[in-house]
Amino acid sequence: MAKPAEKFEDVLAQLEALIERMESDDIDIEDALKAYENGGRLFQKAHDQLEKMEQQVHQLNEKMQRVPLKDVDADEA
C-alpha cells in the first residue's frame, strides 16, 4: 500500500528543523552535507506540493467561473 503523502506543513517543519541544525556549531561537515542533500529533497517535495495546490486552485476558479451566479437583487424585487 502506498505511503500517505506528508502534509505541506510537516515538510516545512522538517526543513526549518534542518536549517536550525545546519546553522548550529555542533554539526560536522559530513553531517552538514547529508543535511544539505536532505534539505534539497524536502525543498523539492514542498515545491511540488505548492505547484499541485496552485493547479487545484486554478481548476476550482475555472469551475466557479462556469457556474452562473444568482442575482440576489433580482430576488428582492
mmJSON file of the N, C-alpha and C atoms, coordinates in Angstrom:
{"data_MODEL":{"atom_site":{
"group_PDB":["ATOM","ATOM","ATOM","ATOM","ATOM","ATOM","ATOM","ATOM","ATOM","ATOM","ATOM","ATOM","ATOM","ATOM","ATOM","ATOM","ATOM","ATOM","ATOM","ATOM","ATOM","ATOM","ATOM","ATOM","ATOM","ATOM","ATOM","ATOM","ATOM","ATOM","ATOM","ATOM","ATOM","ATOM","ATOM","ATOM","ATOM","ATOM","ATOM","ATOM","ATOM","ATOM","ATOM","ATOM","ATOM","ATOM","ATOM","ATOM","ATOM","ATOM","ATOM","ATOM","ATOM","ATOM","ATOM","ATOM","ATOM","ATOM","ATOM","ATOM","ATOM","ATOM","ATOM","ATOM","ATOM","ATOM","ATOM","ATOM","ATOM","ATOM","ATOM","ATOM","ATOM","ATOM","ATOM","ATOM","ATOM","ATOM","ATOM","ATOM","ATOM","ATOM","ATOM","ATOM","ATOM","ATOM","ATOM","ATOM","ATOM","ATOM","ATOM","ATOM","ATOM","ATOM","ATOM","ATOM","ATOM","ATOM","ATOM","ATOM","ATOM","ATOM","ATOM","ATOM","ATOM","ATOM","ATOM","ATOM","ATOM","ATOM","ATOM","ATOM","ATOM","ATOM","ATOM","ATOM","ATOM","ATOM","ATOM","ATOM","ATOM","ATOM","ATOM","ATOM","ATOM","ATOM","ATOM","ATOM","ATOM","ATOM","ATOM","ATOM","ATOM","ATOM","ATOM","ATOM","ATOM","ATOM","ATOM","ATOM","ATOM","ATOM","ATOM","ATOM","ATOM","ATOM","ATOM","ATOM","ATOM","ATOM","ATOM","ATOM","ATOM","ATOM","ATOM","ATOM","ATOM","ATOM","ATOM","ATOM","ATOM","ATOM","ATOM","ATOM","ATOM","ATOM","ATOM","ATOM","ATOM","ATOM","ATOM","ATOM","ATOM","ATOM","ATOM","ATOM","ATOM","ATOM","ATOM","ATOM","ATOM","ATOM","ATOM","ATOM","ATOM","ATOM","ATOM","ATOM","ATOM","ATOM","ATOM","ATOM","ATOM","ATOM","ATOM","ATOM","ATOM","ATOM","ATOM","ATOM","ATOM","ATOM","ATOM","ATOM","ATOM","ATOM","ATOM","ATOM","ATOM","ATOM","ATOM","ATOM","ATOM","ATOM","ATOM","ATOM","ATOM","ATOM","ATOM","ATOM","ATOM","ATOM","ATOM","ATOM","ATOM","ATOM","ATOM","ATOM","ATOM","ATOM","ATOM"],
"id":[1,2,3,4,5,6,7,8,9,10,11,12,13,14,15,16,17,18,19,20,21,22,23,24,25,26,27,28,29,30,31,32,33,34,35,36,37,38,39,40,41,42,43,44,45,46,47,48,49,50,51,52,53,54,55,56,57,58,59,60,61,62,63,64,65,66,67,68,69,70,71,72,73,74,75,76,77,78,79,80,81,82,83,84,85,86,87,88,89,90,91,92,93,94,95,96,97,98,99,100,101,102,103,104,105,106,107,108,109,110,111,112,113,114,115,116,117,118,119,120,121,122,123,124,125,126,127,128,129,130,131,132,133,134,135,136,137,138,139,140,141,142,143,144,145,146,147,148,149,150,151,152,153,154,155,156,157,158,159,160,161,162,163,164,165,166,167,168,169,170,171,172,173,174,175,176,177,178,179,180,181,182,183,184,185,186,187,188,189,190,191,192,193,194,195,196,197,198,199,200,201,202,203,204,205,206,207,208,209,210,211,212,213,214,215,216,217,218,219,220,221,222,223,224,225,226,227,228,229,230,231],
"type_symbol":["N","C","C","N","C","C","N","C","C","N","C","C","N","C","C","N","C","C","N","C","C","N","C","C","N","C","C","N","C","C","N","C","C","N","C","C","N","C","C","N","C","C","N","C","C","N","C","C","N","C","C","N","C","C","N","C","C","N","C","C","N","C","C","N","C","C","N","C","C","N","C","C","N","C","C","N","C","C","N","C","C","N","C","C","N","C","C","N","C","C","N","C","C","N","C","C","N","C","C","N","C","C","N","C","C","N","C","C","N","C","C","N","C","C","N","C","C","N","C","C","N","C","C","N","C","C","N","C","C","N","C","C","N","C","C","N","C","C","N","C","C","N","C","C","N","C","C","N","C","C","N","C","C","N","C","C","N","C","C","N","C","C","N","C","C","N","C","C","N","C","C","N","C","C","N","C","C","N","C","C","N","C","C","N","C","C","N","C","C","N","C","C","N","C","C","N","C","C","N","C","C","N","C","C","N","C","C","N","C","C","N","C","C","N","C","C","N","C","C","N","C","C","N","C","C","N","C","C","N","C","C"],
"label_atom_id":["N","CA","C","N","CA","C","N","CA","C","N","CA","C","N","CA","C","N","CA","C","N","CA","C","N","CA","C","N","CA","C","N","CA","C","N","CA","C","N","CA","C","N","CA","C","N","CA","C","N","CA","C","N","CA","C","N","CA","C","N","CA","C","N","CA","C","N","CA","C","N","CA","C","N","CA","C","N","CA","C","N","CA","C","N","CA","C","N","CA","C","N","CA","C","N","CA","C","N","CA","C","N","CA","C","N","CA","C","N","CA","C","N","CA","C","N","CA","C","N","CA","C","N","CA","C","N","CA","C","N","CA","C","N","CA","C","N","CA","C","N","CA","C","N","CA","C","N","CA","C","N","CA","C","N","CA","C","N","CA","C","N","CA","C","N","CA","C","N","CA","C","N","CA","C","N","CA","C","N","CA","C","N","CA","C","N","CA","C","N","CA","C","N","CA","C","N","CA","C","N","CA","C","N","CA","C","N","CA","C","N","CA","C","N","CA","C","N","CA","C","N","CA","C","N","CA","C","N","CA","C","N","CA","C","N","CA","C","N","CA","C","N","CA","C","N","CA","C","N","CA","C","N","CA","C","N","CA","C","N","CA","C","N","CA","C","N","CA","C"],
"label_alt_id":[null,null,null,null,null,null,null,null,null,null,null,null,null,null,null,null,null,null,null,null,null,null,null,null,null,null,null,null,null,null,null,null,null,null,null,null,null,null,null,null,null,null,null,null,null,null,null,null,null,null,null,null,null,null,null,null,null,null,null,null,null,null,null,null,null,null,null,null,null,null,null,null,null,null,null,null,null,null,null,null,null,null,null,null,null,null,null,null,null,null,null,null,null,null,null,null,null,null,null,null,null,null,null,null,null,null,null,null,null,null,null,null,null,null,null,null,null,null,null,null,null,null,null,null,null,null,null,null,null,null,null,null,null,null,null,null,null,null,null,null,null,null,null,null,null,null,null,null,null,null,null,null,null,null,null,null,null,null,null,null,null,null,null,null,null,null,null,null,null,null,null,null,null,null,null,null,null,null,null,null,null,null,null,null,null,null,null,null,null,null,null,null,null,null,null,null,null,null,null,null,null,null,null,null,null,null,null,null,null,null,null,null,null,null,null,null,null,null,null,null,null,null,null,null,null,null,null,null,null,null,null],
"label_comp_id":["MET","MET","MET","ALA","ALA","ALA","LYS","LYS","LYS","PRO","PRO","PRO","ALA","ALA","ALA","GLU","GLU","GLU","LYS","LYS","LYS","PHE","PHE","PHE","GLU","GLU","GLU","ASP","ASP","ASP","VAL","VAL","VAL","LEU","LEU","LEU","ALA","ALA","ALA","GLN","GLN","GLN","LEU","LEU","LEU","GLU","GLU","GLU","ALA","ALA","ALA","LEU","LEU","LEU","ILE","ILE","ILE","GLU","GLU","GLU","ARG","ARG","ARG","MET","MET","MET","GLU","GLU","GLU","SER","SER","SER","ASP","ASP","ASP","ASP","ASP","ASP","ILE","ILE","ILE","ASP","ASP","ASP","ILE","ILE","ILE","GLU","GLU","GLU","ASP","ASP","ASP","ALA","ALA","ALA","LEU","LEU","LEU","LYS","LYS","LYS","ALA","ALA","ALA","TYR","TYR","TYR","GLU","GLU","GLU","ASN","ASN","ASN","GLY","GLY","GLY","GLY","GLY","GLY","ARG","ARG","ARG","LEU","LEU","LEU","PHE","PHE","PHE","GLN","GLN","GLN","LYS","LYS","LYS","ALA","ALA","ALA","HIS","HIS","HIS","ASP","ASP","ASP","GLN","GLN","GLN","LEU","LEU","LEU","GLU","GLU","GLU","LYS","LYS","LYS","MET","MET","MET","GLU","GLU","GLU","GLN","GLN","GLN","GLN","GLN","GLN","VAL","VAL","VAL","HIS","HIS","HIS","GLN","GLN","GLN","LEU","LEU","LEU","ASN","ASN","ASN","GLU","GLU","GLU","LYS","LYS","LYS","MET","MET","MET","GLN","GLN","GLN","ARG","ARG","ARG","VAL","VAL","VAL","PRO","PRO","PRO","LEU","LEU","LEU","LYS","LYS","LYS","ASP","ASP","ASP","VAL","VAL","VAL","ASP","ASP","ASP","ALA","ALA","ALA","ASP","ASP","ASP","GLU","GLU","GLU","ALA","ALA","ALA"],
"label_asym_id":["A","A","A","A","A","A","A","A","A","A","A","A","A","A","A","A","A","A","A","A","A","A","A","A","A","A","A","A","A","A","A","A","A","A","A","A","A","A","A","A","A","A","A","A","A","A","A","A","A","A","A","A","A","A","A","A","A","A","A","A","A","A","A","A","A","A","A","A","A","A","A","A","A","A","A","A","A","A","A","A","A","A","A","A","A","A","A","A","A","A","A","A","A","A","A","A","A","A","A","A","A","A","A","A","A","A","A","A","A","A","A","A","A","A","A","A","A","A","A","A","A","A","A","A","A","A","A","A","A","A","A","A","A","A","A","A","A","A","A","A","A","A","A","A","A","A","A","A","A","A","A","A","A","A","A","A","A","A","A","A","A","A","A","A","A","A","A","A","A","A","A","A","A","A","A","A","A","A","A","A","A","A","A","A","A","A","A","A","A","A","A","A","A","A","A","A","A","A","A","A","A","A","A","A","A","A","A","A","A","A","A","A","A","A","A","A","A","A","A","A","A","A","A","A","A","A","A","A","A","A","A"],
"label_entity_id":["1","1","1","1","1","1","1","1","1","1","1","1","1","1","1","1","1","1","1","1","1","1","1","1","1","1","1","1","1","1","1","1","1","1","1","1","1","1","1","1","1","1","1","1","1","1","1","1","1","1","1","1","1","1","1","1","1","1","1","1","1","1","1","1","1","1","1","1","1","1","1","1","1","1","1","1","1","1","1","1","1","1","1","1","1","1","1","1","1","1","1","1","1","1","1","1","1","1","1","1","1","1","1","1","1","1","1","1","1","1","1","1","1","1","1","1","1","1","1","1","1","1","1","1","1","1","1","1","1","1","1","1","1","1","1","1","1","1","1","1","1","1","1","1","1","1","1","1","1","1","1","1","1","1","1","1","1","1","1","1","1","1","1","1","1","1","1","1","1","1","1","1","1","1","1","1","1","1","1","1","1","1","1","1","1","1","1","1","1","1","1","1","1","1","1","1","1","1","1","1","1","1","1","1","1","1","1","1","1","1","1","1","1","1","1","1","1","1","1","1","1","1","1","1","1","1","1","1","1","1","1"],
"label_seq_id":[1,1,1,2,2,2,3,3,3,4,4,4,5,5,5,6,6,6,7,7,7,8,8,8,9,9,9,10,10,10,11,11,11,12,12,12,13,13,13,14,14,14,15,15,15,16,16,16,17,17,17,18,18,18,19,19,19,20,20,20,21,21,21,22,22,22,23,23,23,24,24,24,25,25,25,26,26,26,27,27,27,28,28,28,29,29,29,30,30,30,31,31,31,32,32,32,33,33,33,34,34,34,35,35,35,36,36,36,37,37,37,38,38,38,39,39,39,40,40,40,41,41,41,42,42,42,43,43,43,44,44,44,45,45,45,46,46,46,47,47,47,48,48,48,49,49,49,50,50,50,51,51,51,52,52,52,53,53,53,54,54,54,55,55,55,56,56,56,57,57,57,58,58,58,59,59,59,60,60,60,61,61,61,62,62,62,63,63,63,64,64,64,65,65,65,66,66,66,67,67,67,68,68,68,69,69,69,70,70,70,71,71,71,72,72,72,73,73,73,74,74,74,75,75,75,76,76,76,77,77,77],
"pdbx_PDB_ins_code":[null,null,null,null,null,null,null,null,null,null,null,null,null,null,null,null,null,null,null,null,null,null,null,null,null,null,null,null,null,null,null,null,null,null,null,null,null,null,null,null,null,null,null,null,null,null,null,null,null,null,null,null,null,null,null,null,null,null,null,null,null,null,null,null,null,null,null,null,null,null,null,null,null,null,null,null,null,null,null,null,null,null,null,null,null,null,null,null,null,null,null,null,null,null,null,null,null,null,null,null,null,null,null,null,null,null,null,null,null,null,null,null,null,null,null,null,null,null,null,null,null,null,null,null,null,null,null,null,null,null,null,null,null,null,null,null,null,null,null,null,null,null,null,null,null,null,null,null,null,null,null,null,null,null,null,null,null,null,null,null,null,null,null,null,null,null,null,null,null,null,null,null,null,null,null,null,null,null,null,null,null,null,null,null,null,null,null,null,null,null,null,null,null,null,null,null,null,null,null,null,null,null,null,null,null,null,null,null,null,null,null,null,null,null,null,null,null,null,null,null,null,null,null,null,null,null,null,null,null,null,null],
"Cartn_x":[0.842,0.0,0.885,0.464,1.258,1.296,2.441,2.626,1.858,1.09,0.329,1.276,0.873,1.696,1.81,2.998,3.199,2.503,1.984,1.355,2.428,2.058,2.994,3.6,2.769,3.242,4.291,4.128,5.105,6.439,6.379,7.604,8.309,7.543,8.111,8.762,8.118,8.686,9.997,10.043,11.286,12.394,12.051,13.036,13.554,12.645,13.046,13.961,13.643,14.484,15.857,15.88,17.138,18.003,17.381,18.112,18.708,17.919,18.434,19.646,19.547,20.651,21.893,21.695,22.83,23.464,22.67,23.196,23.907,23.745,24.391,25.883,26.635,28.084,28.415,27.407,27.629,27.574,27.583,27.432,28.763,29.172,30.414,30.11,31.145,30.989,30.233,30.466,29.764,28.269,27.926,26.509,25.87,26.645,26.13,25.817,26.682,26.445,25.197,25.048,23.848,22.592,22.689,21.551,21.212,22.243,22.033,21.315,21.743,21.09,19.638,19.418,18.061,17.212,17.807,17.1,16.68,17.536,17.189,15.995,15.964,14.818,13.543,13.665,12.497,12.001,12.947,12.573,11.807,12.301,11.635,10.238,10.12,8.812,7.835,8.301,7.444,7.067,8.021,7.771,6.727,6.881,5.922,4.523,4.454,3.153,2.509,3.299,2.76,2.26,3.009,2.566,1.249,1.132,-0.1,-1.282,-1.057,-2.129,-2.51,-1.52,-1.797,-2.651,-2.35,-3.156,-4.585,-4.733,-6.071,-6.858,-6.203,-6.87,-7.312,-6.441,-6.809,-8.003,-8.008,-9.126,-10.418,-10.34,-11.533,-12.035,-11.113,-11.514,-12.192,-11.666,-12.287,-13.693,-13.866,-15.192,-16.156,-15.68,-16.545,-16.973,-16.12,-16.467,-17.524,-17.635,-18.63,-19.999,-20.054,-21.326,-22.026,-23.256,-23.965,-24.295,-24.011,-24.288,-25.713,-26.354,-27.731,-27.72,-28.572,-28.664,-29.52,-28.88,-29.573,-30.537,-30.154,-31.017,-32.313,-32.281,-33.477,-34.472,-33.982,-34.876,-35.592,-34.958,-35.551,-36.627,-36.642,-37.588,-38.966],
"Cartn_y":[-1.186,0.0,1.247,2.277,3.496,4.263,4.852,5.669,6.977,7.397,8.637,9.832,10.791,11.975,12.808,13.362,14.232,15.563,16.133,17.435,18.49,19.534,20.611,21.19,21.391,21.972,21.086,19.763,18.835,18.915,19.005,19.124,20.432,21.5,22.802,22.77,22.115,21.997,21.214,20.165,19.396,20.262,21.063,21.964,22.971,23.541,24.522,23.897,22.677,21.982,21.687,21.321,21.03,22.284,23.395,24.662,25.026,24.886,25.169,24.306,23.029,22.102,22.509,22.874,23.258,24.568,25.441,26.717,26.587,25.45,25.257,24.996,25.215,24.972,23.52,22.708,21.326,20.307,20.735,19.798,19.689,18.461,18.285,18.346,18.406,18.639,17.514,16.264,15.141,15.199,15.481,15.597,16.814,17.876,19.071,18.763,17.983,17.611,16.738,15.773,14.924,15.762,16.693,17.561,18.432,18.902,19.722,18.922,17.683,16.815,16.555,16.242,16.001,17.263,18.41,19.675,19.916,19.536,19.673,18.82,17.601,16.711,17.272,17.758,18.329,19.577,20.409,21.612,21.242,20.243,19.818,19.279,18.527,17.987,19.128,20.126,21.26,22.043,22.239,22.957,22.223,20.91,20.107,20.192,20.15,20.245,21.6,22.667,24.002,24.12,23.571,23.604,22.848,21.707,20.919,21.697,22.347,23.136,24.315,24.936,26.057,25.599,24.438,23.89,23.629,23.118,22.846,24.138,25.196,26.487,27.009,26.902,27.345,26.55,25.236,24.407,24.809,25.057,25.482,26.827,27.748,29.055,28.92,28.047,27.834,27.264,26.314,25.732,26.785,27.631,28.649,29.678,29.952,30.927,30.382,29.067,28.455,28.345,28.457,28.34,29.693,29.731,31.014,31.49,32.741,33.314,33.837,33.636,34.078,35.565,36.32,37.752,37.962,38.325,38.49,39.67,40.745,41.922,41.612,40.748,40.394,39.644,38.874,38.138,39.063,40.168,41.085,41.951,42.099,42.983,42.398],
"Cartn_z":[0.0,0.0,0.0,-0.718,-0.851,0.465,0.713,1.91,1.74,2.757,2.61,2.457,1.647,1.407,2.681,2.87,4.024,3.776,4.84,4.73,4.484,3.762,3.446,4.719,5.73,6.981,7.645,7.53,8.105,7.368,6.06,5.261,5.598,5.718,6.059,7.444,8.397,9.747,9.712,8.895,8.757,8.165,7.18,6.577,7.595,8.376,9.382,10.43,10.86,11.836,11.239,9.98,9.292,9.191,8.88,8.792,10.142,11.205,12.552,12.865,12.525,12.786,11.993,10.732,9.893,10.349,10.958,11.436,12.779,13.435,14.735,14.544,15.602,15.571,15.874,16.166,16.601,15.467,14.233,13.122,12.366,12.113,11.35,9.856,9.055,7.618,6.918,7.327,6.693,6.973,8.235,8.589,7.916,7.774,7.099,5.639,5.001,3.604,3.476,4.378,4.362,4.597,5.539,5.832,4.623,3.938,2.743,1.656,1.45,0.46,0.851,2.121,2.606,2.455,2.731,2.572,1.133,0.195,-1.22,-1.585,-1.056,-1.318,-0.685,0.547,1.219,0.488,0.048,-0.699,-1.962,-2.688,-3.922,-3.625,-2.53,-2.145,-1.832,-1.074,-0.733,-1.989,-2.866,-4.118,-4.962,-5.076,-5.846,-5.242,-3.911,-3.247,-3.518,-3.458,-3.729,-5.165,-6.106,-7.502,-7.678,-7.021,-7.115,-6.527,-5.381,-4.763,-5.647,-6.275,-7.171,-8.353,-8.907,-10.001,-9.542,-8.323,-7.799,-7.641,-7.183,-7.029,-8.394,-9.395,-10.746,-11.271,-11.045,-11.505,-10.804,-9.512,-8.773,-9.278,-9.53,-10.057,-11.413,-12.265,-13.575,-13.422,-12.52,-12.29,-11.766,-10.866,-10.273,-11.312,-12.284,-13.317,-14.26,-14.358,-15.246,-14.579,-13.273,-12.555,-12.612,-13.142,-13.194,-11.78,-11.543,-10.232,-10.2,-9.085,-8.905,-8.566,-9.203,-8.946,-7.702,-6.62,-5.341,-5.413,-6.078,-6.167,-6.914,-7.901,-8.668,-7.791,-6.83,-5.937,-4.971,-4.626,-3.658,-4.295,-5.59,-6.282,-6.355],
"occupancy":[1.0,1.0,1.0,1.0,1.0,1.0,1.0,1.0,1.0,1.0,1.0,1.0,1.0,1.0,1.0,1.0,1.0,1.0,1.0,1.0,1.0,1.0,1.0,1.0,1.0,1.0,1.0,1.0,1.0,1.0,1.0,1.0,1.0,1.0,1.0,1.0,1.0,1.0,1.0,1.0,1.0,1.0,1.0,1.0,1.0,1.0,1.0,1.0,1.0,1.0,1.0,1.0,1.0,1.0,1.0,1.0,1.0,1.0,1.0,1.0,1.0,1.0,1.0,1.0,1.0,1.0,1.0,1.0,1.0,1.0,1.0,1.0,1.0,1.0,1.0,1.0,1.0,1.0,1.0,1.0,1.0,1.0,1.0,1.0,1.0,1.0,1.0,1.0,1.0,1.0,1.0,1.0,1.0,1.0,1.0,1.0,1.0,1.0,1.0,1.0,1.0,1.0,1.0,1.0,1.0,1.0,1.0,1.0,1.0,1.0,1.0,1.0,1.0,1.0,1.0,1.0,1.0,1.0,1.0,1.0,1.0,1.0,1.0,1.0,1.0,1.0,1.0,1.0,1.0,1.0,1.0,1.0,1.0,1.0,1.0,1.0,1.0,1.0,1.0,1.0,1.0,1.0,1.0,1.0,1.0,1.0,1.0,1.0,1.0,1.0,1.0,1.0,1.0,1.0,1.0,1.0,1.0,1.0,1.0,1.0,1.0,1.0,1.0,1.0,1.0,1.0,1.0,1.0,1.0,1.0,1.0,1.0,1.0,1.0,1.0,1.0,1.0,1.0,1.0,1.0,1.0,1.0,1.0,1.0,1.0,1.0,1.0,1.0,1.0,1.0,1.0,1.0,1.0,1.0,1.0,1.0,1.0,1.0,1.0,1.0,1.0,1.0,1.0,1.0,1.0,1.0,1.0,1.0,1.0,1.0,1.0,1.0,1.0,1.0,1.0,1.0,1.0,1.0,1.0,1.0,1.0,1.0,1.0,1.0,1.0,1.0,1.0,1.0,1.0,1.0,1.0],
"B_iso_or_equiv":[0.0,0.0,0.0,0.0,0.0,0.0,0.0,0.0,0.0,0.0,0.0,0.0,0.0,0.0,0.0,0.0,0.0,0.0,0.0,0.0,0.0,0.0,0.0,0.0,0.0,0.0,0.0,0.0,0.0,0.0,0.0,0.0,0.0,0.0,0.0,0.0,0.0,0.0,0.0,0.0,0.0,0.0,0.0,0.0,0.0,0.0,0.0,0.0,0.0,0.0,0.0,0.0,0.0,0.0,0.0,0.0,0.0,0.0,0.0,0.0,0.0,0.0,0.0,0.0,0.0,0.0,0.0,0.0,0.0,0.0,0.0,0.0,0.0,0.0,0.0,0.0,0.0,0.0,0.0,0.0,0.0,0.0,0.0,0.0,0.0,0.0,0.0,0.0,0.0,0.0,0.0,0.0,0.0,0.0,0.0,0.0,0.0,0.0,0.0,0.0,0.0,0.0,0.0,0.0,0.0,0.0,0.0,0.0,0.0,0.0,0.0,0.0,0.0,0.0,0.0,0.0,0.0,0.0,0.0,0.0,0.0,0.0,0.0,0.0,0.0,0.0,0.0,0.0,0.0,0.0,0.0,0.0,0.0,0.0,0.0,0.0,0.0,0.0,0.0,0.0,0.0,0.0,0.0,0.0,0.0,0.0,0.0,0.0,0.0,0.0,0.0,0.0,0.0,0.0,0.0,0.0,0.0,0.0,0.0,0.0,0.0,0.0,0.0,0.0,0.0,0.0,0.0,0.0,0.0,0.0,0.0,0.0,0.0,0.0,0.0,0.0,0.0,0.0,0.0,0.0,0.0,0.0,0.0,0.0,0.0,0.0,0.0,0.0,0.0,0.0,0.0,0.0,0.0,0.0,0.0,0.0,0.0,0.0,0.0,0.0,0.0,0.0,0.0,0.0,0.0,0.0,0.0,0.0,0.0,0.0,0.0,0.0,0.0,0.0,0.0,0.0,0.0,0.0,0.0,0.0,0.0,0.0,0.0,0.0,0.0,0.0,0.0,0.0,0.0,0.0,0.0],
"pdbx_formal_charge":[null,null,null,null,null,null,null,null,null,null,null,null,null,null,null,null,null,null,null,null,null,null,null,null,null,null,null,null,null,null,null,null,null,null,null,null,null,null,null,null,null,null,null,null,null,null,null,null,null,null,null,null,null,null,null,null,null,null,null,null,null,null,null,null,null,null,null,null,null,null,null,null,null,null,null,null,null,null,null,null,null,null,null,null,null,null,null,null,null,null,null,null,null,null,null,null,null,null,null,null,null,null,null,null,null,null,null,null,null,null,null,null,null,null,null,null,null,null,null,null,null,null,null,null,null,null,null,null,null,null,null,null,null,null,null,null,null,null,null,null,null,null,null,null,null,null,null,null,null,null,null,null,null,null,null,null,null,null,null,null,null,null,null,null,null,null,null,null,null,null,null,null,null,null,null,null,null,null,null,null,null,null,null,null,null,null,null,null,null,null,null,null,null,null,null,null,null,null,null,null,null,null,null,null,null,null,null,null,null,null,null,null,null,null,null,null,null,null,null,null,null,null,null,null,null,null,null,null,null,null,null],
"auth_seq_id":[1,1,1,2,2,2,3,3,3,4,4,4,5,5,5,6,6,6,7,7,7,8,8,8,9,9,9,10,10,10,11,11,11,12,12,12,13,13,13,14,14,14,15,15,15,16,16,16,17,17,17,18,18,18,19,19,19,20,20,20,21,21,21,22,22,22,23,23,23,24,24,24,25,25,25,26,26,26,27,27,27,28,28,28,29,29,29,30,30,30,31,31,31,32,32,32,33,33,33,34,34,34,35,35,35,36,36,36,37,37,37,38,38,38,39,39,39,40,40,40,41,41,41,42,42,42,43,43,43,44,44,44,45,45,45,46,46,46,47,47,47,48,48,48,49,49,49,50,50,50,51,51,51,52,52,52,53,53,53,54,54,54,55,55,55,56,56,56,57,57,57,58,58,58,59,59,59,60,60,60,61,61,61,62,62,62,63,63,63,64,64,64,65,65,65,66,66,66,67,67,67,68,68,68,69,69,69,70,70,70,71,71,71,72,72,72,73,73,73,74,74,74,75,75,75,76,76,76,77,77,77],
"auth_comp_id":["MET","MET","MET","ALA","ALA","ALA","LYS","LYS","LYS","PRO","PRO","PRO","ALA","ALA","ALA","GLU","GLU","GLU","LYS","LYS","LYS","PHE","PHE","PHE","GLU","GLU","GLU","ASP","ASP","ASP","VAL","VAL","VAL","LEU","LEU","LEU","ALA","ALA","ALA","GLN","GLN","GLN","LEU","LEU","LEU","GLU","GLU","GLU","ALA","ALA","ALA","LEU","LEU","LEU","ILE","ILE","ILE","GLU","GLU","GLU","ARG","ARG","ARG","MET","MET","MET","GLU","GLU","GLU","SER","SER","SER","ASP","ASP","ASP","ASP","ASP","ASP","ILE","ILE","ILE","ASP","ASP","ASP","ILE","ILE","ILE","GLU","GLU","GLU","ASP","ASP","ASP","ALA","ALA","ALA","LEU","LEU","LEU","LYS","LYS","LYS","ALA","ALA","ALA","TYR","TYR","TYR","GLU","GLU","GLU","ASN","ASN","ASN","GLY","GLY","GLY","GLY","GLY","GLY","ARG","ARG","ARG","LEU","LEU","LEU","PHE","PHE","PHE","GLN","GLN","GLN","LYS","LYS","LYS","ALA","ALA","ALA","HIS","HIS","HIS","ASP","ASP","ASP","GLN","GLN","GLN","LEU","LEU","LEU","GLU","GLU","GLU","LYS","LYS","LYS","MET","MET","MET","GLU","GLU","GLU","GLN","GLN","GLN","GLN","GLN","GLN","VAL","VAL","VAL","HIS","HIS","HIS","GLN","GLN","GLN","LEU","LEU","LEU","ASN","ASN","ASN","GLU","GLU","GLU","LYS","LYS","LYS","MET","MET","MET","GLN","GLN","GLN","ARG","ARG","ARG","VAL","VAL","VAL","PRO","PRO","PRO","LEU","LEU","LEU","LYS","LYS","LYS","ASP","ASP","ASP","VAL","VAL","VAL","ASP","ASP","ASP","ALA","ALA","ALA","ASP","ASP","ASP","GLU","GLU","GLU","ALA","ALA","ALA"],
"auth_asym_id":["A","A","A","A","A","A","A","A","A","A","A","A","A","A","A","A","A","A","A","A","A","A","A","A","A","A","A","A","A","A","A","A","A","A","A","A","A","A","A","A","A","A","A","A","A","A","A","A","A","A","A","A","A","A","A","A","A","A","A","A","A","A","A","A","A","A","A","A","A","A","A","A","A","A","A","A","A","A","A","A","A","A","A","A","A","A","A","A","A","A","A","A","A","A","A","A","A","A","A","A","A","A","A","A","A","A","A","A","A","A","A","A","A","A","A","A","A","A","A","A","A","A","A","A","A","A","A","A","A","A","A","A","A","A","A","A","A","A","A","A","A","A","A","A","A","A","A","A","A","A","A","A","A","A","A","A","A","A","A","A","A","A","A","A","A","A","A","A","A","A","A","A","A","A","A","A","A","A","A","A","A","A","A","A","A","A","A","A","A","A","A","A","A","A","A","A","A","A","A","A","A","A","A","A","A","A","A","A","A","A","A","A","A","A","A","A","A","A","A","A","A","A","A","A","A","A","A","A","A","A","A"],
"auth_atom_id":["N","CA","C","N","CA","C","N","CA","C","N","CA","C","N","CA","C","N","CA","C","N","CA","C","N","CA","C","N","CA","C","N","CA","C","N","CA","C","N","CA","C","N","CA","C","N","CA","C","N","CA","C","N","CA","C","N","CA","C","N","CA","C","N","CA","C","N","CA","C","N","CA","C","N","CA","C","N","CA","C","N","CA","C","N","CA","C","N","CA","C","N","CA","C","N","CA","C","N","CA","C","N","CA","C","N","CA","C","N","CA","C","N","CA","C","N","CA","C","N","CA","C","N","CA","C","N","CA","C","N","CA","C","N","CA","C","N","CA","C","N","CA","C","N","CA","C","N","CA","C","N","CA","C","N","CA","C","N","CA","C","N","CA","C","N","CA","C","N","CA","C","N","CA","C","N","CA","C","N","CA","C","N","CA","C","N","CA","C","N","CA","C","N","CA","C","N","CA","C","N","CA","C","N","CA","C","N","CA","C","N","CA","C","N","CA","C","N","CA","C","N","CA","C","N","CA","C","N","CA","C","N","CA","C","N","CA","C","N","CA","C","N","CA","C","N","CA","C","N","CA","C","N","CA","C","N","CA","C","N","CA","C","N","CA","C","N","CA","C"],
"pdbx_PDB_model_num":[1,1,1,1,1,1,1,1,1,1,1,1,1,1,1,1,1,1,1,1,1,1,1,1,1,1,1,1,1,1,1,1,1,1,1,1,1,1,1,1,1,1,1,1,1,1,1,1,1,1,1,1,1,1,1,1,1,1,1,1,1,1,1,1,1,1,1,1,1,1,1,1,1,1,1,1,1,1,1,1,1,1,1,1,1,1,1,1,1,1,1,1,1,1,1,1,1,1,1,1,1,1,1,1,1,1,1,1,1,1,1,1,1,1,1,1,1,1,1,1,1,1,1,1,1,1,1,1,1,1,1,1,1,1,1,1,1,1,1,1,1,1,1,1,1,1,1,1,1,1,1,1,1,1,1,1,1,1,1,1,1,1,1,1,1,1,1,1,1,1,1,1,1,1,1,1,1,1,1,1,1,1,1,1,1,1,1,1,1,1,1,1,1,1,1,1,1,1,1,1,1,1,1,1,1,1,1,1,1,1,1,1,1,1,1,1,1,1,1,1,1,1,1,1,1,1,1,1,1,1,1]
}}}
